[in-house]
Amino acid sequence: MLRGPAVSERRLLGLFAHPDDESRIVGGTLAKYASEGGHVGLVVATRGEAGSCGEPPLCTPEELPRVREAELRDACAILGVAEPTILDYRDGTLPQVDRRELAGHLVASIRRLRPHVVVTFGPEGRTLHPDHVAIHRAATAAFELAADPGTYPEQGLAAHAAAKLYYSTLPESLVRAIGWGFPGIPDEEVTVALDVRPWLEQKKRATNEAHRTQAHDQPFANLPEAERWQALGTEYFRLAASRLPHQPRPEPDLFAGLG
């Protein structure tokens, strides 16, 4: 039977594609668990070199990978996230990357950090971005593969069975209400609606002040500013997999059922 961790021993790992995914999508969640004393880790697959240099430009295209890596580290410091792992893939190429290789990098991170909870994109990749969808697939596979000692033995790392895998998502009712142009999921499939308003200032700072090159491209940009941040004050998740013997539904918290 899985034994529940003390609050200060909780370990959460986010698996995402680009610098700024972590802040825009789950920044409040990462800040919440970090502020409560848990260990929050992050893997980002690219340095975001296909993104914007800012409006007006803050760097040259050649400088952008270095700048966005620095922005990511600044955002992690604001959110309380541990030193991020940045994989050496090029932005925009993840669908063409060897799937076993990409999953293997995520398996290694899971085995090193040994999280209780893993968070990543849902099948819709939030915005249907091909890189997001590729990470969704690789992370979903890695959640299972990391627990199998027969996979990736060349890593020399002990197998680890994380307790739960969550997909970041949006409920269809919110998608309709705000005129979001991308898919959500049926409201009844949302497992956790996490109130992150106490950490919203950190999320704002990470999104706007740390990720300065991307700050002009705001999430829910079709909404007035106050309404936009009100909508961003709740972060939604669907439970994709659980190794718990009894799984409460709905859940108040990503660590629900873990003690």
C-alpha atoms as one frame of an Amber mdcrd trajectory, in Angstrom:
protein
   0.000   0.000   0.000   1.218   3.515  -0.845   2.079   5.506   2.230   1.060
   9.144   2.290   3.868  11.723   2.463   4.040  14.463   5.056   3.274  17.871
   3.559   6.943  18.856   3.680   7.894  15.648   1.848   5.446  15.970  -1.031
   7.068  15.836  -4.435   5.479  17.198  -7.600   6.953  17.095 -11.098   5.760
  19.134 -14.084   6.586  17.950 -17.608   6.171  20.629 -20.290   7.424  21.719
 -23.712   8.543  25.346 -23.583   9.731  28.001 -21.156   6.583  29.846 -19.953
   4.287  26.773 -20.181   4.876  26.223 -16.485   3.926  29.770 -15.489   0.953
  30.360 -17.759  -0.676  26.984 -17.310   0.125  25.719 -13.802   2.059  28.583
 -12.206  -0.368  28.912  -9.311  -0.280  25.190  -8.623   3.509  25.052  -8.622
   3.709  28.074  -6.315   1.086  26.619  -3.938   2.883  23.349  -3.323   6.290
  24.999  -3.156   4.984  27.486  -0.567   3.670  24.595   1.523   7.145  23.108
   1.745   6.902  20.453  -0.944   9.575  19.809  -3.544   8.417  21.021  -6.965
  10.431  19.945  -9.993  10.129  20.851 -13.651  11.258  19.451 -16.982  11.039
  21.608 -20.111  11.866  19.962 -23.423  13.037  23.013 -25.404  14.455  26.497
 -24.966  11.621  28.096 -26.918  13.756  29.341 -29.794  10.748  29.416 -32.156
   8.959  31.923 -29.918   8.854  35.699 -29.997  11.770  37.951 -29.163   9.308
  40.360 -27.558   7.321  43.398 -28.656   9.437  45.446 -29.076  12.247  42.879
 -29.489  14.359  42.343 -26.376  17.003  40.243 -28.125  18.000  38.826 -31.489
  16.684  35.454 -32.711  20.151  34.041 -32.158  20.089  35.162 -28.527  16.557
  33.943 -27.862  17.340  30.398 -26.611  19.761  31.775 -24.012  17.369  34.564
 -23.035  14.395  32.241 -22.648  16.409  29.793 -20.573  17.312  32.659 -18.235
  13.655  33.731 -18.144  12.658  30.203 -17.191  15.113  30.149 -14.308  13.840
  33.527 -13.117  10.247  32.257 -13.251  11.170  29.139 -11.285  12.752  31.313
  -8.597   9.541  33.360  -8.341   7.347  30.259  -8.138   9.608  28.368  -5.744
  10.358  25.628  -8.267  13.639  23.738  -8.002  16.337  24.146 -10.642  14.621
  23.092 -13.888  15.815  20.341 -16.199  15.988  21.638 -19.774  16.227  19.034
 -22.499  18.184  19.817 -25.632  15.372  19.624 -28.182  14.591  22.356 -30.670
  11.310  24.216 -30.331   8.804  23.022 -32.921  10.443  19.640 -33.576   9.010
  17.450 -30.803   6.506  15.597 -33.011   9.435  14.426 -35.155  11.628  13.338
 -32.230  12.098   9.622 -31.592   9.310   8.788 -29.150  11.291   6.267 -27.151
  14.154   8.730 -26.733  11.887  11.572 -25.589   9.983   9.320 -23.185  13.314
   8.060 -21.865  14.396  11.550 -20.847  11.131  11.992 -18.943  11.494   8.542
 -17.357  14.947   9.527 -16.115  13.570  12.707 -14.552  10.776  10.800 -12.836
  13.266   8.280 -11.485  15.624  10.979 -10.237  13.030  13.175  -8.540  10.735
  10.303  -7.466   7.561  12.432  -7.396   4.275  11.433  -5.843   2.393  13.432
  -8.493   3.201  14.154 -12.152   1.493  16.974 -14.072   1.534  17.505 -17.839
  -0.605  18.522 -20.829  -3.860  16.808 -21.703  -4.463  15.277 -25.146  -5.539
  18.670 -26.492  -2.176  20.135 -25.528  -3.974  23.178 -24.074  -3.784  25.041
 -27.404  -3.408  22.111 -29.825   0.296  23.013 -30.161   2.056  19.990 -31.722
   4.926  20.223 -29.218   2.426  20.171 -26.335   0.681  17.123 -27.758   4.028
  15.363 -28.200   4.921  15.995 -24.555   1.495  14.776 -23.471   2.118  11.465
 -25.221   5.687  11.112 -23.986   4.792  12.017 -20.385   1.853   9.613 -20.339
   4.126   6.821 -21.531   6.893   7.816 -19.120   4.549   7.652 -16.114   4.093
   3.933 -16.780   7.589   3.151 -18.041   9.356   4.751 -15.064   7.765   2.134
 -12.798   9.058  -0.798 -14.861  12.595  -1.859 -13.867  12.934  -3.610 -17.217
  12.781  -0.343 -19.179  15.767   1.912 -19.833  18.176  -0.141 -17.675  21.031
   1.815 -19.266  19.993   4.811 -17.126  21.256   3.090 -13.999  18.326   4.544
 -12.060  15.924   2.699  -9.792  12.371   2.319 -11.079   9.807   4.642  -9.532
   6.014   4.354  -9.509   4.552   7.835  -9.047   1.155   7.688  -7.376  -0.824
   9.909  -9.741  -0.690  11.505 -13.187  -2.748  14.613 -13.919  -3.492  16.451
 -17.153  -3.836  20.226 -17.012  -7.101  21.122 -18.723 -10.067  23.495 -18.920
 -13.749  22.669 -18.395 -16.029  23.191 -21.372 -18.252  25.587 -19.403 -15.295
  27.944 -18.894 -14.181  27.569 -22.510 -17.649  28.679 -23.648 -17.920  31.475
 -21.079 -14.642  33.142 -21.985 -14.704  32.421 -25.713 -11.524  30.368 -25.563
 -10.673  29.152 -29.038  -9.370  25.728 -28.050 -10.968  22.524 -26.729 -11.897
  21.880 -23.125 -13.260  18.718 -21.541 -16.721  17.960 -20.143 -17.078  19.578
 -16.743 -17.804  16.253 -15.066 -14.385  14.955 -16.178 -12.515  17.655 -14.240
 -11.052  15.992 -11.155  -9.502  18.990  -9.393 -10.388  22.687  -9.626  -7.569
  24.249  -7.640  -8.079  27.739  -6.225  -4.703  29.426  -6.744  -5.765  33.004
  -5.971  -3.403  33.203  -2.956  -0.522  32.581  -5.396  -1.841  34.655  -8.269
   0.674  37.461  -7.777   3.506  34.962  -8.142   1.878  33.582 -11.284   1.549
  37.124 -12.674   5.165  37.944 -11.914   6.431  34.713 -13.433   4.295  35.196
 -16.555   4.847  38.925 -17.091   8.112  39.873 -15.385  10.200  36.736 -15.781
   9.024  35.631 -19.235   9.386  39.122 -20.642   9.878  38.101 -24.278   6.491
  36.351 -24.271   4.605  38.773 -21.991   2.751  40.432 -24.880   1.061  37.106
 -25.725  -1.186  36.693 -22.714  -3.374  33.695 -21.851  -7.096  34.479 -22.257
  -6.081  37.694 -23.993  -9.624  38.191 -25.317 -10.806  39.100 -21.808 -10.489
  42.415 -19.941  -7.548  42.356 -17.551  -9.501  41.869 -14.318 -11.678  39.137
 -15.805  -8.648  37.453 -17.323  -6.851  37.077 -14.023 -10.063  36.049 -12.315
 -10.356  33.187 -14.796  -6.687  32.326 -14.275  -7.224  32.131 -10.513  -8.406
  28.523 -10.806  -6.312  25.784 -12.401  -8.039  22.623 -13.564  -6.823  19.036
 -13.766  -8.078  15.665 -14.920  -6.777  12.568 -13.192  -5.277  10.422 -15.951
  -3.849   7.567 -13.873  -3.673   6.575 -10.219  -1.991   3.804  -8.289  -4.003
   4.512  -5.145  -6.227   1.681  -3.892  -9.077   4.140  -3.266  -9.456   7.291
  -5.319 -11.792  10.043  -4.056 -13.787  11.945  -6.689 -13.907  14.876  -6.991
 -10.643  15.763  -5.313  -9.869  18.948  -3.400  -6.157  18.668  -4.001  -3.607
  16.921  -6.234  -2.319  15.008  -3.214  -5.772  13.876  -2.078  -5.775  10.267
  -1.000  -2.044  10.268  -0.307  -2.422  11.017   3.390
